[in-house]
Amino acid sequence: MAPINKIPESLKKEVQSLIQTKYYDFNLQHLSELLSKNEGLSIKRETLRSWAHDIHYVKRSKRRRSRVRKYRERMPLPGLMLQMDGSPHRWFGDEKSCLIAIIDDATSDIHAQFFPSETTEGCMKVMRAYIEKRGIFKTLYVDRAGIFGGPKRSNFSQMQRACDELGIEIIFANSPQGKGRIERSFDTFQDRLVPELRLHNITDMENANRYLQEEFIPNYWAKNVMVQPTGLRTAFKCIPDDLDLNTICVQKEYRKIRRDHTFSFDNKMYVIDSPVRYSIANQQVEIRCQFDGAFSAYFGHRRLDITELVEPRKCSEYGKEVQRKIEALELVEQLGSITKAARILGCSRQSLYTYQKIMAEEGPMGLKRINKPLKRSKNRIPEHAEDKIIELTLQNPHLTLMQLMVALKEHNITVSIGTIKNIWKEEKLNTRELRIERSQSLNIEV
């Protein structure tokens, strides 16, 4: 005779079926919560663990070889120190994206947002959003070898400059474990947020950010992770009335003013139209670049009226090597025979077959790479993104770096200015004259 408190076999089969089909990537604690919330099934944790083990569906916790590290107490007051970092991961959909987060060391209060990649723009947006919500904090703790280190640190000087203007001190950790608060938060996000996004069929960044900030952080993080500070006061400072975040959370560059009150920026010349009482030749003009591509020029705190100087442009041929291959294909078309064309040109028929195939698949730009197999590093942007950068460059050779970056966003491609510069340099398109010459040689309508 079965015990009166025995759980029905049908309930066990139902739960196991849900684990296999719907909740297969949830840990046991998370699974128990969702079964109670979504399915109305209240199962004891040990019973649930036993049922999951029976069908070999158990999400085990990460096991790492432990190292002895000195324990550090939390900061006593909120706003004394915040930790910031980015975590590239396949958070939703099929493509990787980057979650950039900033967390208060005293309370674990967090703000996070998804971005296509680790960029200065993303860091500034996250920091600005937190400052607008809580106020200006005292210290920012970042990883020297992470998002702010290595090759990605080329634009971090902009973050350092913005923090200096806000009065925020930056401290670099020598290892990721030095700022364990933010590292453990990413473990929690990967363990709980990823399966929840899948469960809600969220595969795009806009909806992922909405779910993260409107559902996950308020309903789970704020209730289960955040703690009360040991101190009663706060170290956050209110934003002064005379401080404009729009003038700080931007990229700033400086140019020298010539004697004729002109300066160059992004391969273009500009003349200062604003009336000035005295000459400002040989002084520095400050260029403030918004992340949407717009920029403005300032001298001191005064905004200057500027006009682009349009100069006569030169016309020349495309690269000789590619032009030679194009002419060979034209000869094949005229003769109607690859064999005759190969005999006249003194080359192999296979070469002409290869030229035809590449020309049909990739166009003239593909001919340049026939004898240069690409060795792509794992950190390099996708090849289709590079092709789109070159295509838009040749279609619009007058676009500046910032304008091209904005145009790429319309095609769901987010890259840094440095990436575009490197591609232009590789393709010998790093000046406006070269881009115009290339575009005209291909008869591309501008």
C-alpha positions as CSV (number, residue, x, y, z in Angstrom):
1,M,0.0,0.0,0.0
2,A,1.4,3.4,-1.1
3,P,2.0,6.1,1.6
4,I,-0.8,8.7,1.7
5,N,1.7,11.6,1.2
6,K,3.3,10.0,-2.0
7,I,3.4,12.4,-4.9
8,P,1.4,11.1,-7.9
9,E,3.4,9.6,-10.7
10,S,1.5,11.8,-13.2
11,L,2.8,15.0,-11.5
12,K,6.4,13.7,-11.7
13,K,6.0,12.9,-15.4
14,E,4.5,16.4,-16.0
15,V,7.3,18.2,-14.3
16,Q,10.0,16.1,-16.1
17,S,8.3,16.9,-19.4
18,L,8.4,20.6,-18.6
19,I,12.1,20.3,-17.7
20,Q,12.9,18.6,-20.9
21,T,10.9,20.9,-23.2
22,K,10.6,24.3,-21.6
23,Y,13.0,24.8,-18.6
24,Y,16.0,22.8,-19.7
25,D,18.5,25.6,-19.1
26,F,17.4,26.8,-15.7
27,N,19.1,25.9,-12.4
28,L,17.1,24.1,-9.7
29,Q,16.4,27.2,-7.6
30,H,15.3,29.2,-10.7
31,L,13.3,26.2,-11.9
32,S,11.5,25.8,-8.6
33,E,10.5,29.5,-8.7
34,L,9.2,29.4,-12.2
35,L,7.2,26.2,-11.7
36,S,5.5,27.8,-8.8
37,K,5.0,31.2,-10.7
38,N,4.1,30.0,-14.2
39,E,2.7,26.5,-13.8
40,G,1.2,26.6,-10.3
41,L,3.3,23.6,-9.2
42,S,4.9,23.8,-5.8
43,I,7.6,21.1,-5.5
44,K,10.2,20.8,-2.8
45,R,13.8,21.4,-3.9
46,E,15.1,18.0,-3.1
47,T,12.2,16.3,-4.8
48,L,12.8,18.4,-7.8
49,R,16.5,17.7,-7.8
50,S,15.8,13.9,-7.7
51,W,13.3,14.1,-10.6
52,A,15.8,16.1,-12.7
53,H,18.6,13.6,-11.9
54,D,16.4,10.8,-13.1
55,I,16.3,12.3,-16.6
56,H,19.9,13.6,-16.5
57,Y,18.7,17.3,-16.7
58,V,20.7,19.1,-14.0
59,K,22.3,22.5,-14.6
60,R,25.4,22.3,-12.5
61,S,27.1,25.4,-11.0
62,K,30.5,26.5,-12.4
63,R,33.4,24.8,-10.7
64,R,36.7,26.6,-10.7
65,R,39.9,25.8,-8.9
66,S,39.8,28.1,-6.0
67,R,42.6,30.5,-5.0
68,V,43.1,32.2,-1.7
69,R,42.3,35.8,-2.0
70,K,42.0,38.5,0.6
71,Y,38.4,39.3,1.6
72,R,37.5,43.0,1.1
73,E,34.6,44.5,3.0
74,R,31.9,46.4,1.1
75,M,32.1,50.2,1.0
76,P,30.2,51.7,3.9
77,L,28.3,54.3,1.8
78,P,26.6,54.1,-1.6
79,G,28.4,56.2,-4.2
80,L,31.9,55.7,-2.7
81,M,32.9,53.2,-5.4
82,L,31.2,51.7,-8.4
83,Q,32.5,48.8,-10.5
84,M,32.1,48.7,-14.3
85,D,32.8,46.1,-16.9
86,G,31.5,44.5,-20.1
87,S,30.7,40.8,-20.8
88,P,30.6,39.6,-24.4
89,H,28.3,36.6,-24.6
90,R,25.5,35.1,-26.7
91,W,22.8,36.6,-24.5
92,F,20.0,36.3,-27.0
93,G,19.5,35.2,-30.6
94,D,22.3,33.7,-32.6
95,E,24.8,36.5,-32.4
96,K,27.1,37.6,-29.6
97,S,26.5,41.0,-27.9
98,C,28.0,42.8,-25.0
99,L,26.3,43.5,-21.7
100,I,27.9,46.6,-20.1
101,A,27.0,47.1,-16.4
102,I,27.9,49.4,-13.5
103,I,27.3,48.3,-9.9
104,D,27.5,50.1,-6.5
105,D,29.9,48.3,-4.2
106,A,28.0,49.2,-1.1
107,T,24.5,48.1,-2.1
108,S,24.9,46.1,-5.4
109,D,22.5,48.6,-7.1
110,I,23.1,48.0,-10.8
111,H,22.4,49.5,-14.2
112,A,23.1,47.4,-17.3
113,Q,22.5,47.6,-21.0
114,F,23.1,45.5,-24.1
115,F,25.3,46.8,-26.9
116,P,26.6,45.2,-30.1
117,S,30.2,45.4,-28.9
118,E,32.4,46.9,-26.3
119,T,32.7,50.6,-27.2
120,T,33.4,53.9,-25.5
121,E,29.9,55.0,-26.5
122,G,28.4,52.1,-24.6
123,C,30.4,52.8,-21.5
124,M,29.5,56.5,-21.5
125,K,25.8,55.8,-22.0
126,V,25.7,53.4,-19.0
127,M,27.7,55.7,-16.8
128,R,25.5,58.7,-17.8
129,A,22.3,56.8,-17.2
130,Y,23.4,55.8,-13.7
131,I,24.5,59.4,-12.9
132,E,21.2,60.8,-14.0
133,K,19.4,58.2,-11.8
134,R,21.5,58.4,-8.6
135,G,24.0,61.3,-8.9
136,I,27.8,61.7,-9.3
137,F,29.8,59.0,-7.5
138,K,33.3,59.2,-6.2
139,T,35.3,56.3,-7.6
140,L,35.1,54.1,-10.7
141,Y,36.8,50.7,-10.4
142,V,37.6,49.0,-13.7
143,D,39.7,46.1,-15.0
144,R,43.0,47.0,-16.5
145,A,43.0,44.0,-18.8
146,G,39.3,43.9,-19.6
147,I,37.0,46.2,-21.6
148,F,39.2,49.1,-20.7
149,G,42.5,47.4,-21.4
150,G,44.5,46.1,-24.3
151,P,43.7,47.2,-27.9
152,K,40.2,48.3,-26.9
153,R,41.7,51.0,-24.6
154,S,42.5,53.2,-27.5
155,N,39.4,55.4,-26.9
156,F,39.2,54.9,-23.1
157,S,41.0,58.3,-22.8
158,Q,37.6,59.8,-23.6
159,M,36.1,58.0,-20.6
160,Q,39.0,59.1,-18.4
161,R,38.6,62.7,-19.6
162,A,34.8,62.6,-18.9
163,C,35.4,61.2,-15.4
164,D,38.0,63.9,-14.7
165,E,35.5,66.6,-15.7
166,L,32.9,65.0,-13.4
167,G,35.4,64.7,-10.5
168,I,35.3,60.9,-10.6
169,E,38.5,59.0,-9.8
170,I,39.3,55.9,-11.9
171,I,41.1,52.9,-10.2
172,F,42.4,50.0,-12.3
173,A,42.2,46.5,-10.9
174,N,45.2,44.2,-11.7
175,S,42.9,41.2,-12.2
176,P,39.2,40.5,-12.8
177,Q,38.9,39.0,-9.3
178,G,39.9,42.4,-7.9
179,K,36.4,43.6,-8.8
180,G,34.5,40.5,-8.0
181,R,31.2,42.3,-7.5
182,I,30.7,43.0,-11.2
183,E,32.2,39.7,-12.2
184,R,29.7,37.7,-10.1
185,S,26.9,39.8,-11.4
186,F,27.7,38.6,-14.9
187,D,27.6,35.0,-13.7
188,T,24.1,35.7,-12.3
189,F,23.0,37.3,-15.6
190,Q,24.3,34.4,-17.6
191,D,22.7,31.9,-15.3
192,R,19.2,33.5,-14.9
193,L,18.7,36.2,-17.6
194,V,19.8,34.1,-20.7
195,P,17.1,31.3,-20.1
196,E,14.5,33.9,-19.3
197,L,15.1,35.8,-22.5
198,R,14.8,32.5,-24.4
199,L,11.6,31.6,-22.5
200,H,10.1,34.9,-23.6
201,N,11.3,34.5,-27.2
202,I,13.4,37.7,-27.1
203,T,15.9,37.7,-29.9
204,D,16.6,41.4,-30.5
205,M,18.5,44.0,-28.6
206,E,15.7,46.5,-28.1
207,N,13.4,44.0,-26.4
208,A,16.2,42.5,-24.5
209,N,17.1,45.9,-23.0
210,R,13.5,46.5,-22.1
211,Y,13.1,43.2,-20.4
212,L,16.4,43.6,-18.5
213,Q,15.6,47.1,-17.2
214,E,11.8,46.8,-16.7
215,E,11.4,43.2,-15.6
216,F,14.6,41.4,-14.5
217,I,16.4,44.1,-12.5
218,P,13.3,45.5,-10.6
219,N,11.6,42.1,-10.0
220,Y,14.6,39.9,-9.3
221,W,17.8,41.9,-8.8
222,A,16.4,44.6,-6.5
223,K,14.6,42.0,-4.3
224,N,17.1,39.2,-4.1
225,V,20.6,40.7,-4.7
226,M,20.6,44.3,-3.4
227,V,21.6,44.9,0.2
228,Q,21.3,47.7,2.7
229,P,24.5,49.8,3.2
230,T,26.2,49.8,6.6
231,G,26.2,53.6,6.7
232,L,23.2,55.9,6.9
233,R,24.5,58.6,4.6
234,T,25.2,58.7,0.8
235,A,28.3,59.7,-1.1
236,F,26.4,60.5,-4.3
237,K,26.4,64.2,-5.2
238,C,23.6,66.0,-7.0
239,I,24.4,67.2,-10.5
240,P,25.2,70.9,-10.3
241,D,22.9,73.2,-12.3
242,D,25.8,74.6,-14.3
243,L,27.0,71.1,-15.4
244,D,25.7,69.8,-18.7
245,L,26.2,66.1,-19.3
246,N,25.7,66.7,-23.0
247,T,29.0,68.6,-23.1
248,I,30.9,66.0,-21.1
249,C,29.6,62.6,-22.3
250,V,30.9,63.1,-25.8
251,Q,34.1,62.5,-27.7
252,K,36.4,65.5,-27.7
253,E,39.3,66.3,-30.0
254,Y,41.4,69.3,-30.4
255,R,42.7,71.1,-33.6
256,K,45.1,74.0,-34.1
257,I,43.6,77.1,-35.7
258,R,45.6,78.4,-38.7
259,R,46.3,82.1,-39.4
260,D,43.4,82.3,-41.8
261,H,41.0,81.0,-39.0
262,T,40.6,77.6,-40.6
263,F,41.2,74.1,-39.1
264,S,41.1,70.6,-40.4
265,F,39.0,67.8,-39.0
266,D,38.2,64.3,-40.4
267,N,40.0,65.0,-43.7
268,K,38.0,68.2,-44.2
269,M,38.8,71.9,-43.9
270,Y,36.5,74.3,-42.0
271,V,36.5,78.1,-41.7
272,I,35.4,79.9,-38.6
273,D,32.5,82.3,-39.4
274,S,31.9,83.6,-35.9
275,P,33.0,87.2,-35.5
276,V,36.0,87.4,-33.1
277,R,37.4,90.6,-31.7
278,Y,41.0,89.4,-31.7
279,S,42.8,86.8,-33.8
280,I,42.7,83.3,-32.4
281,A,45.3,81.9,-34.7
282,N,47.5,79.1,-33.2
283,Q,45.0,78.5,-30.5
284,Q,43.2,75.2,-29.9
285,V,39.6,74.6,-31.1
286,E,37.6,71.9,-29.2
287,I,35.6,69.5,-31.4
288,R,32.7,67.9,-29.5
289,C,31.5,64.8,-31.4
290,Q,28.1,63.4,-30.5
291,F,27.7,59.6,-30.9
292,D,25.0,60.2,-33.6
293,G,27.6,61.7,-35.9
294,A,27.0,65.4,-35.3
295,F,29.8,67.6,-34.0
296,S,30.4,71.2,-33.1
297,A,33.4,73.5,-32.5
298,Y,34.1,75.5,-29.3
299,F,36.7,78.0,-28.4
300,G,36.6,78.2,-24.6
301,H,33.0,78.0,-23.7
302,R,31.8,79.7,-26.8
303,R,30.3,77.7,-29.7
304,L,31.8,78.7,-33.1
305,D,29.9,78.9,-36.4
306,I,31.9,77.0,-39.0
307,T,31.5,76.3,-42.7
308,E,33.2,73.5,-44.7
309,L,35.6,74.6,-47.4
310,V,35.0,72.7,-50.6
311,E,38.1,72.4,-52.8
312,P,38.5,71.2,-56.4
313,R,38.9,67.5,-56.6
314,K,41.3,65.5,-58.8
315,C,40.4,62.5,-61.1
316,S,42.6,59.5,-61.6
317,E,42.5,55.8,-62.4
318,Y,41.8,52.8,-60.1
319,G,44.6,50.7,-59.0
320,K,46.7,49.4,-61.9
321,E,46.5,45.7,-60.9
322,V,42.7,45.6,-60.6
323,Q,42.4,47.7,-63.8
324,R,44.5,45.2,-65.7
325,K,42.2,42.3,-64.6
326,I,39.1,44.3,-65.6
327,E,40.6,44.9,-69.0
328,A,41.4,41.2,-69.4
329,L,37.8,40.4,-68.7
330,E,36.7,43.0,-71.3
331,L,38.9,41.3,-73.8
332,V,37.3,37.9,-73.0
333,E,33.9,39.4,-73.6
334,Q,35.0,41.0,-76.9
335,L,36.5,37.8,-78.3
336,G,33.9,35.5,-76.8
337,S,36.6,32.9,-76.0
338,I,38.7,32.5,-72.9
339,T,41.3,30.4,-74.8
340,K,42.0,33.2,-77.4
341,A,42.1,35.9,-74.7
342,A,44.5,33.8,-72.6
343,R,46.8,33.3,-75.7
344,I,46.8,37.1,-76.4
345,L,47.4,38.1,-72.8
346,G,49.9,35.4,-72.1
347,C,48.2,34.1,-69.0
348,S,46.5,30.9,-68.0
349,R,42.8,30.1,-68.8
350,Q,42.3,29.3,-65.1
351,S,43.3,32.8,-64.1
352,L,40.6,34.2,-66.4
353,Y,38.0,31.7,-65.1
354,T,38.9,32.9,-61.6
355,Y,38.6,36.5,-62.5
356,Q,35.2,35.9,-64.0
357,K,33.9,34.0,-60.9
358,I,35.2,36.7,-58.5
359,M,33.9,39.5,-60.6
360,A,30.4,37.9,-60.7
361,E,30.3,37.2,-57.0
362,E,32.1,40.2,-55.4
363,G,32.5,42.8,-58.1
364,P,35.7,44.8,-58.8
365,M,36.6,44.9,-55.1
366,G,36.9,41.2,-55.0
367,L,39.6,41.2,-57.8
368,K,41.9,43.0,-55.4
369,R,41.8,40.1,-52.9
370,I,42.3,37.2,-55.3
371,N,45.9,36.7,-54.4
372,K,45.6,37.9,-50.8
373,P,43.8,35.2,-48.7
374,L,42.4,36.9,-45.6
375,K,43.7,35.7,-42.3
376,R,41.0,36.8,-40.0
377,S,41.5,37.0,-36.3
378,K,38.7,35.9,-34.0
379,N,38.3,39.6,-32.8
380,R,37.9,40.9,-36.4
381,I,34.5,42.2,-37.4
382,P,32.5,39.9,-39.8
383,E,33.5,40.0,-43.4
384,H,30.0,41.1,-44.6
385,A,30.4,44.2,-42.3
386,E,33.8,45.0,-43.9
387,D,32.2,44.7,-47.4
388,K,29.4,47.0,-46.4
389,I,31.9,49.6,-45.1
390,I,33.8,49.5,-48.4
391,E,30.5,49.6,-50.4
392,L,29.1,52.7,-48.5
393,T,32.5,54.4,-48.7
394,L,32.7,54.1,-52.5
395,Q,29.0,55.1,-52.9
396,N,29.5,58.1,-50.6
397,P,33.2,59.0,-50.8
398,H,32.6,62.4,-49.2
399,L,31.3,60.9,-45.9
400,T,33.3,61.6,-42.8
401,L,34.2,58.9,-40.3
402,M,31.4,59.9,-38.0
403,Q,28.8,60.1,-40.8
404,L,29.8,56.7,-42.1
405,M,29.5,55.2,-38.6
406,V,25.9,56.6,-38.4
407,A,25.1,55.3,-41.9
408,L,26.4,51.8,-40.9
409,K,24.0,51.8,-37.9
410,E,21.1,52.0,-40.4
411,H,22.3,48.6,-41.6
412,N,22.6,47.2,-38.1
413,I,26.4,47.4,-38.1
414,T,28.1,49.1,-35.1
415,V,31.8,49.6,-35.4
416,S,34.3,52.1,-33.9
417,I,35.9,55.0,-35.8
418,G,39.3,53.2,-35.4
419,T,37.9,50.1,-37.1
420,I,36.8,52.1,-40.1
421,K,40.2,53.9,-40.2
422,N,42.0,50.6,-40.3
423,I,39.8,49.2,-43.1
424,W,40.3,52.5,-45.1
425,K,44.1,52.1,-44.6
426,E,44.1,48.5,-45.7
427,E,42.1,49.3,-48.8
428,K,44.1,52.5,-49.6
429,L,41.0,54.7,-49.0
430,N,42.4,56.7,-46.1
431,T,42.1,60.1,-47.8
432,R,39.1,61.7,-49.5
433,E,41.0,62.0,-52.8
434,L,41.7,58.3,-52.8
435,R,38.1,57.4,-52.1
436,I,36.8,59.7,-54.9
437,E,39.4,58.3,-57.3
438,R,38.4,54.8,-56.5
439,S,34.7,55.6,-56.8
440,Q,35.1,57.3,-60.2
441,S,37.2,54.6,-61.6
442,L,34.4,52.1,-60.9
443,N,31.8,54.4,-62.4
444,I,29.8,54.4,-59.2
445,E,27.1,57.0,-59.1
446,V,27.7,59.3,-56.1
